[in-house]
Amino acid sequence: MINRIFSKSLLLFTLLSSGLVLTIFVLLAYLCIDLFTLSDMGNFFSFDWDVEKEKFGIATMLFTTLVVSFLALSLAFVFSFSISCVVFLTKSKVVSYFLEKTILLMSAIPTIIYAFAALFTIVPFISEYKPSSTLSILVASVVLSLLLIPTMSLIFLNIFKILAKKYQTVCMNLGLSKDEFFFKFVIKNSYKHLTQGVMLALSRAIGDTMIALMLAGNAISFPTSVFDSGRTLTSHIALIFAHDYDSMAFKAIFLCAFLLLSSNFLLIFILKSIKVK
């Protein structure tokens, strides 16, 4: 009886959550649908944003979002994969325990703390070598990678442990060392699992707001290097104020939100399409 009530409750909350997400998606599509019916729709996907000149291009923010996300993801992957390998291969239980608990602690730190701490550490350090780049895409990407490292590290480490348990019998029969077993069996069979972890981390990177808002500089101009300031879609939504609900500026904000939510749906679709054994 209790199990039946519990399963029914889980189903109910799942349906409610799915319905809420679908409702938000439909609402965003409805509020920005006018943008897709205008003859000059290219205006909204241009690189110019100037409300006074009635230019509402969000391509610059879209480009900056992709650059910051992929740069942060690349940095985070290198460190996360290395940390996961060290934790799995180390023979010292103290080192393994310390690293795992440190990663868990990092995952519990609020995003704004990372951004606030970077303003007094990373930003002054970079400004000594390049004074014109105190707030830039590079700073936002580096700090955002710190946010992604705990998520990716825990996912990777969990994958390694599951695969190790799966192939442990083979390892014992072949008489392989732990290092040989890890590189010949675990790593070789973890590519698809690792890709799933990367997709989850990418969805979080694209949707982050506070780090990009506080550290990227929020310049609307098109960035030509990682040392330039830039504005992401999430920051653009937070910074643009439009009192007229029928204005194109207001609808363009909802277009940004629609693109962000659509990108998450796309990443989830890709994640589900990756078949693992």
N, C-alpha and C positions, 0 to 999 in steps of 0.2 A: 504493500500500500504506500509506504513512504517513498520507495523507489519510483513508483508511478507518479506520485505528486511531484517529486523532484524533477523527473524527466519532462513532465508537462510544463512545469515552471520554466525550465531551461528553454523549451520550445517556444513558450510565450514570450520570454524576454528576447530571444533570438529574432522572432518575427517583429517585435516592437522596434528593436534596434535597426533591423533591415528596413522596416517601413519608414523610420525616421530619416535614415540616410537617403532613401529614395525620394522622400518628400523634399529634403533639402536640395537634391539634385534637380528635381522638377521645378522647384521654386527659382533656383538660379537660372535655369534654362528659360523660364517664362519671363524673368525680369530683364534678360539681355537678348531676347529673341529678336527684338527690333533691329539690333545691330547686324543680324544676318540677312535682313530683308532690304537694307539700304543699298542704293546703287553704288555708293562710294564706300563699301565695306572695307576696301583696302586701306582706308584711313585709319581704321582701328588696329590694323596689323602693320602699320608703318612704324618708323623709328622716331617720330616727332610727337611730343606731348606738350601742348600749349593751349590751355583752356581759352585764353583771350583770342587766339587765332582759330579756335574751334578745331584744333588738331588733337586727337585722342589716341595716338598710336601707342600700343603697349609692347611692341616688338623688342624695344630696348630692355624693358623689365623682364620679358620672357627670356631673352638672351642671357642677361645677367643671372637669372635664376638657374639656368642650365649650367653656366660656367661655375658659379659658386658651388652648386650641388655636386657636379662631377669632380671638381678639384678636391672638395672636401672628402668625397667618397674614395677617391684614389689614395689620398693620404691616410684615411682611416683604414682602408683595406690592408695597406702595407703593415701598419702597426698592429692591427687586430689579428691578422694572420700570424705575424711573428709572435705576439703574446700568446696566442692559442697554442702554437707549436711548442713554445718554451714551457707553458704550464703542463702540457700533455707529456712532454719528453723528459722533463726534469726528474731527477731521482730524489730530490730533496722535498719531503712533504711540507716542510716549513715554507720553502719558496713557493711551492704550488698553492698552499693555503693563503699565503700573504697576497699573491697576485690575484687570485680569485676574489678574495674579500675586497681588495682595492678596486677591482673592476665593478663589483656590486655597489661599492660606495660611490663610484663615479656615476653610475647609472641613476642614483638617487638624488644627485645634485640638480637643483632647478636650472633651467636654461639661462635665466637672467644672471645667475651667479657666475657662470662661465663668461658671459659677455662683460659683466661688471669688472671681474678680475682682469680680463684682457685689456681693459682701458688703462690699467695701472701697471701692466707688465709688458705685454706684447707690443702695444701701440707705442709707448716711449722707446722701446728697443728699436723698432723699425724706423721711428722718426729720427733717430741719431744718424742713420745711414741714408735715409731718403726723407727729408723733412716734408716734402710735398705729399707724402703717402701715409699720413697718420691713420686715416680711416680709409680702407680700401677693400677691394675684392679679396686680396691675399689674406688680410687679417681676418675677415669674416670666414674665409674658407678654412684657415688653420684652426680657428676656434670651433667652427662647426664640426670639423673632423674629430675634435676631442669629445664632442657630444655623441658622435657615431661610434667611436671606438668601443665603449662598453657594450652597446647593443650587438655589434658585429662580433666582438670577442666572445661573448656568452653564447651566441648562436653557433659560431665556429667550433668552440670547445665542446658544446653539447653534441654537435655532429660527429666530432672525432671520437667522443666517448661511445656513442651509439654504434658507430661503425667498428670500433675496436672490440666491443662486446660481440658484435656479429661475426667477426673474423678471428676471434681469439683462439678457437679450436684449431683453425688452420695454422696459426702462428706456433702453437705448441707442438703440433705434429711435424712441422717443418724445421723446428729448432731455430727459428729466426730470433735475432735480438730485437729489442723494442724499437730501435731506430730503423732497422731494416723492415720490420713489420709496418711501421708508420708510413714510410715512404713508398713501399711496394704495394700495400693493400689499402690503408686508410686514405692517404692522399689521392691515390689513383681512382678510388671509387667515390670521392667526395665532391667532384666538380659541380654536379647538378645541385647538390645540397648547398654548396657555397654560393652558387648563383642565386638561389632562393634567399639566402641571407643578405646578399648584396642588394637584391630588389627591395627587401623590407627596409634596409638602411637608406636606400635612395628615396623611397617614399617619405621617410622622416626628414631627410635633408631638404627636399623640395618644399615641404610644408612648414619648416621652421620659420619663425617670425622675429623673435627678440634678438638673436645674434646678428642677423642681416640688418635689422633696423638700427641697432646700436653701433655696429662696427663697419658696415659696408660703405658708409658715407652718404648714401641716398641721393646721389647725383642722377638726374634724368638723362644726361648726355650719354651717348654711346661710349662704353669703355673700350680702349684700344690696348690695354695691358692689365695685368693683374694688380698693378700698383695704382690704377685709377679707381675712383669712387664709382659706385654703381647702386642701382636700386632693384630689388627683387619684386616679384609679384605680391608676395605677402606684405612686404614693407609698403608697397604702393597702396594697397588696400587700407593699411593703417594710417597713412599720411594724407590721403586725399579726402577732403571734406566737400560735400556737395549738398546744399540745402534744398535744391530743386530736384524732386524725385523724378521728374520727367526729363532732366537734362542728360545730355550724352555723356558727361563726365561721370554722373552717378551710375548710368548703365554700363559704362566701361569698367567700373569697379567690379560690378557683378560678372562681367565677362572674365576678368582676372580670376575671380573665385570659381567660376565655371571651368576654366582651364585647369586650375589646380586640382579640383575634385575629379575632373576627367582624367588627368594624368595619374591620379591614384587608382582609379578604376582600371586604367590601362596596365599599370604595374601589377595589380592584383590578377588581371587576366593572364599576363605573361607568367606570373608566379604559378598560377594554377595549371598553365599549359606545360610547364616543365615537369615531366614525368620522371620520378625517381623510383628505384627498385627498393 
